[in-house]
Amino acid sequence: MPDFTMCKGEDCPLKNDCYRYTATPSDYQSYFVDPPYIEDECDFFWGKQSSYTYDSLKDIFNGDLNKSETKAK
């Protein structure tokens, strides 16, 4: 269950590479009211590296340090 604001990707050319669009939403998922993609850029773009960082921090926060170290290899 994503615990962050997702994007519906309306008219966004970056959506297929953005985790805010490609993540599987929860039943009570929050979304941006207006798409954050404006004039060829998105300040909220969440690429693959950002997803890895988010998952690693979540593992560390949950006390599973070994899982994060395994992902890094």
MINUKE-470096 format. One record per residue: residue number from 1; residue in one letter; chain; z, x, y of N, C-alpha, C, CB in turn. Coordinates in Angstrom, 1 decimal, padded with zeros to 4 digits. Last residue first. Glycine has a CB too. Layout:
[pt NUM 'A' 'A' [Z X Y] [Z X Y] [Z X Y] [Z X Y]]
...
//
This chain:
[pt 73 'K' 'A' [-003.2 023.1 -004.9] [-003.9 024.1 -005.7] [-005.3 023.7 -006.1] [-003.1 024.3 -007.0]]
[pt 72 'A' 'A' [-002.1 020.9 -003.6] [-002.6 022.0 -002.8] [-003.4 023.0 -003.6] [-001.4 022.7 -002.1]]
[pt 71 'K' 'A' [-001.1 019.3 -005.5] [-002.3 018.9 -004.8] [-002.9 020.0 -004.1] [-002.0 017.7 -003.8]]
[pt 70 'T' 'A' [001.2 020.7 -006.3] [000.1 020.6 -007.2] [-001.2 020.2 -006.5] [000.5 019.5 -008.3]]
[pt 69 'E' 'A' [002.8 020.3 -004.0] [002.4 021.6 -004.3] [001.2 021.6 -005.3] [003.5 022.4 -004.9]]
[pt 68 'S' 'A' [003.2 017.5 -004.2] [002.5 018.1 -003.1] [002.0 019.5 -003.3] [003.4 018.1 -001.8]]
[pt 67 'K' 'A' [004.8 017.4 -006.6] [003.5 016.7 -006.5] [002.6 017.3 -005.4] [003.7 015.2 -006.3]]
[pt 66 'N' 'A' [007.1 018.9 -005.9] [006.1 019.4 -006.9] [004.8 018.7 -006.9] [006.7 019.2 -008.3]]
[pt 65 'L' 'A' [008.5 017.2 -004.1] [007.9 018.5 -003.7] [006.8 019.0 -004.6] [008.9 019.5 -003.4]]
[pt 64 'D' 'A' [009.4 014.4 -003.7] [008.6 014.9 -004.8] [007.8 016.1 -004.3] [007.6 013.8 -005.3]]
[pt 63 'G' 'A' [010.8 013.1 -001.7] [011.5 014.0 -002.5] [010.7 014.6 -003.7] [012.7 013.4 -003.0]]
[pt 62 'N' 'A' [009.5 011.5 000.1] [010.0 010.8 -001.0] [010.7 011.8 -002.0] [008.9 010.1 -001.8]]
[pt 61 'F' 'A' [008.6 013.5 001.8] [009.6 012.6 002.3] [010.2 011.8 001.2] [008.9 011.5 003.3]]
[pt 60 'I' 'A' [006.6 014.6 000.2] [007.7 015.4 000.6] [008.9 014.5 001.0] [007.3 016.4 001.7]]
[pt 59 'D' 'A' [004.8 012.4 000.0] [005.4 013.0 -001.2] [006.7 013.8 -000.9] [004.4 013.9 -002.0]]
[pt 58 'K' 'A' [004.1 012.2 002.7] [004.7 011.1 002.0] [005.4 011.6 000.8] [003.7 010.0 001.7]]
[pt 57 'L' 'A' [002.8 014.6 003.1] [004.0 014.3 003.8] [004.8 013.2 003.2] [003.7 014.0 005.3]]
[pt 56 'S' 'A' [000.6 014.2 001.3] [001.5 015.3 001.1] [002.9 015.1 001.8] [000.9 016.7 001.6]]
[pt 55 'D' 'A' [-000.7 012.1 002.6] [-000.2 011.9 001.2] [000.9 013.0 000.9] [-001.3 012.0 000.2]]
[pt 54 'Y' 'A' [-001.4 013.3 005.1] [-000.5 012.1 005.0] [000.1 011.9 003.6] [-001.4 010.8 005.3]]
[pt 53 'T' 'A' [-003.1 015.3 004.2] [-001.9 015.6 004.9] [-000.9 014.5 004.9] [-002.2 016.0 006.4]]
[pt 52 'Y' 'A' [-005.2 013.8 003.0] [-004.4 014.8 002.2] [-003.1 015.1 002.9] [-005.2 016.1 002.0]]
[pt 51 'S' 'A' [-006.1 012.5 005.3] [-005.5 011.7 004.2] [-004.7 012.6 003.3] [-006.7 011.1 003.4]]
[pt 50 'S' 'A' [-007.0 014.6 006.8] [-005.9 013.8 007.3] [-005.3 013.0 006.2] [-006.3 012.9 008.4]]
[pt 49 'Q' 'A' [-009.2 015.3 005.3] [-008.1 016.3 005.4] [-006.9 015.5 005.9] [-008.5 017.4 006.4]]
[pt 48 'K' 'A' [-010.9 013.0 005.5] [-010.3 013.4 004.2] [-009.1 014.4 004.4] [-011.4 014.0 003.4]]
[pt 47 'G' 'A' [-010.0 011.4 008.7] [-010.9 012.0 007.7] [-010.2 012.4 006.4] [-011.6 013.1 008.3]]
[pt 46 'W' 'A' [-009.7 009.0 010.8] [-008.8 009.6 009.8] [-009.6 010.1 008.6] [-007.7 008.6 009.3]]
[pt 45 'F' 'A' [-009.9 008.3 014.2] [-010.6 008.7 013.0] [-009.6 009.4 012.0] [-011.8 009.6 013.3]]
[pt 44 'F' 'A' [-008.9 007.6 016.6] [-008.1 007.3 015.5] [-008.8 007.6 014.2] [-007.7 005.8 015.6]]
[pt 43 'D' 'A' [-010.7 008.1 018.6] [-009.5 008.9 018.6] [-008.6 008.6 017.4] [-008.7 008.6 019.9]]
[pt 42 'C' 'A' [-014.1 008.3 018.2] [-012.9 007.5 017.8] [-011.7 008.4 017.7] [-013.2 006.9 016.4]]
[pt 41 'E' 'A' [-017.2 008.1 019.9] [-016.1 008.8 019.4] [-014.9 007.8 019.0] [-015.6 009.8 020.4]]
[pt 40 'D' 'A' [-019.4 006.7 021.0] [-019.7 007.8 020.1] [-018.4 008.6 019.7] [-020.6 008.7 020.7]]
[pt 39 'E' 'A' [-018.0 004.6 022.5] [-018.9 005.5 023.1] [-019.0 006.8 022.3] [-018.5 005.9 024.5]]
[pt 38 'I' 'A' [-015.4 004.0 020.4] [-015.9 003.7 021.7] [-016.8 004.9 022.1] [-014.8 003.4 022.7]]
[pt 37 'Y' 'A' [-013.5 002.7 017.9] [-014.7 003.5 018.1] [-015.4 003.1 019.4] [-015.7 003.3 016.9]]
[pt 36 'P' 'A' [-011.5 000.9 017.4] [-011.2 002.0 018.3] [-012.4 002.9 018.6] [-010.1 002.9 017.7]]
[pt 35 'P' 'A' [-012.0 -002.6 017.5] [-012.3 -001.3 016.9] [-012.1 -000.2 017.9] [-013.8 -001.3 016.4]]
[pt 34 'D' 'A' [-009.1 -004.5 018.3] [-010.4 -004.1 018.7] [-010.8 -002.8 018.0] [-010.6 -004.0 020.2]]
[pt 33 'V' 'A' [-006.9 -004.6 016.6] [-007.4 -005.9 017.2] [-008.9 -005.6 017.6] [-006.6 -006.4 018.4]]
[pt 32 'F' 'A' [-006.4 -002.9 013.6] [-006.7 -002.8 015.0] [-007.3 -004.2 015.5] [-007.7 -001.6 015.4]]
[pt 31 'Y' 'A' [-004.2 -004.4 011.2] [-005.6 -003.9 011.6] [-005.6 -003.8 013.1] [-006.7 -004.8 011.1]]
[pt 30 'S' 'A' [-001.9 -004.4 008.5] [-002.2 -004.5 009.9] [-003.5 -003.8 010.2] [-001.0 -003.8 010.8]]
[pt 29 'Q' 'A' [-001.5 -006.4 005.5] [-002.0 -005.2 006.2] [-002.2 -005.4 007.7] [-003.3 -004.7 005.5]]
[pt 28 'Y' 'A' [-000.3 -007.8 003.3] [000.1 -008.0 004.7] [-000.3 -006.8 005.6] [001.6 -008.2 004.8]]
[pt 27 'D' 'A' [-001.4 -006.8 000.9] [-001.5 -008.2 001.2] [-001.2 -008.5 002.7] [-000.6 -009.0 000.3]]
[pt 26 'S' 'A' [-003.1 -003.7 001.8] [-002.0 -004.5 001.2] [-002.2 -005.9 001.5] [-000.6 -004.0 001.6]]
[pt 25 'P' 'A' [-006.3 -002.1 001.3] [-005.3 -002.8 002.1] [-004.3 -003.5 001.2] [-005.9 -003.8 003.0]]
[pt 24 'T' 'A' [-007.4 001.0 000.4] [-007.2 -000.4 -000.2] [-006.1 -001.0 000.6] [-006.9 -000.3 -001.7]]
[pt 23 'A' 'A' [-009.3 002.8 002.8] [-008.1 002.6 002.0] [-008.1 001.2 001.5] [-006.9 002.9 002.8]]
[pt 22 'T' 'A' [-011.5 002.9 004.5] [-011.8 003.0 003.0] [-010.5 002.7 002.2] [-012.4 004.3 002.7]]
[pt 21 'Y' 'A' [-010.6 002.8 007.1] [-011.5 001.8 006.7] [-011.6 001.8 005.1] [-012.9 002.1 007.2]]
[pt 20 'R' 'A' [-008.9 005.0 007.4] [-008.5 003.7 008.0] [-009.4 002.5 007.6] [-008.4 003.8 009.5]]
[pt 19 'Y' 'A' [-010.4 007.1 006.4] [-009.4 006.5 005.5] [-008.9 005.1 006.1] [-008.3 007.5 005.3]]
[pt 18 'C' 'A' [-013.9 007.4 006.9] [-012.6 007.2 007.6] [-011.6 006.5 006.6] [-012.7 006.4 008.9]]
[pt 17 'D' 'A' [-016.4 007.4 006.1] [-015.7 008.7 006.0] [-014.3 008.6 006.5] [-016.5 009.8 006.7]]
[pt 16 'N' 'A' [-017.4 004.9 006.8] [-017.4 005.3 005.3] [-016.7 006.6 005.1] [-018.8 005.4 004.9]]
[pt 15 'K' 'A' [-017.2 004.9 009.7] [-016.3 004.1 008.8] [-016.3 004.5 007.3] [-016.7 002.7 008.8]]
[pt 14 'L' 'A' [-018.8 006.0 011.6] [-017.9 006.9 010.9] [-017.1 006.2 009.8] [-016.9 007.5 011.9]]
[pt 13 'P' 'A' [-020.2 004.0 012.9] [-021.0 004.9 012.0] [-020.1 005.8 011.2] [-022.0 005.7 012.8]]
[pt 12 'C' 'A' [-019.2 000.7 013.3] [-018.7 002.1 013.4] [-019.5 003.0 012.4] [-017.2 002.3 013.1]]
[pt 11 'D' 'A' [-019.4 -002.0 013.4] [-020.4 -001.2 014.1] [-020.0 000.2 014.2] [-020.6 -001.8 015.5]]
[pt 10 'E' 'A' [-016.1 -002.4 012.3] [-017.2 -003.1 012.9] [-018.1 -002.2 013.7] [-016.7 -004.2 013.8]]
[pt 9 'G' 'A' [-013.9 -001.5 010.8] [-015.1 -000.7 010.8] [-016.3 -001.4 011.5] [-015.5 -000.3 009.5]]
[pt 8 'K' 'A' [-011.4 -002.4 010.6] [-012.4 -003.2 009.9] [-013.8 -002.5 010.0] [-012.4 -004.6 010.5]]
[pt 7 'C' 'A' [-008.7 -000.2 010.0] [-009.8 -000.6 010.8] [-010.8 -001.4 010.0] [-010.4 000.7 011.5]]
[pt 6 'M' 'A' [-005.0 -000.2 009.8] [-006.4 000.0 009.3] [-007.4 -000.5 010.2] [-006.5 -000.7 007.9]]
[pt 5 'T' 'A' [-002.0 001.4 010.4] [-003.0 000.4 010.9] [-004.4 000.8 010.4] [-003.0 000.4 012.5]]
[pt 4 'F' 'A' [000.0 002.0 007.5] [-000.6 002.4 008.8] [-001.6 001.3 009.2] [-001.2 003.8 008.7]]
[pt 3 'D' 'A' [000.7 002.1 004.8] [001.7 001.8 005.8] [001.2 002.4 007.1] [003.1 002.4 005.4]]
[pt 2 'P' 'A' [-001.0 000.8 002.0] [-001.1 001.7 003.3] [-000.1 001.2 004.3] [-002.5 001.6 003.9]]
[pt 1 'M' 'A' [000.0 000.8 -001.2] [000.0 000.0 000.0] [000.0 000.9 001.2] [001.2 -001.0 000.0]]
//
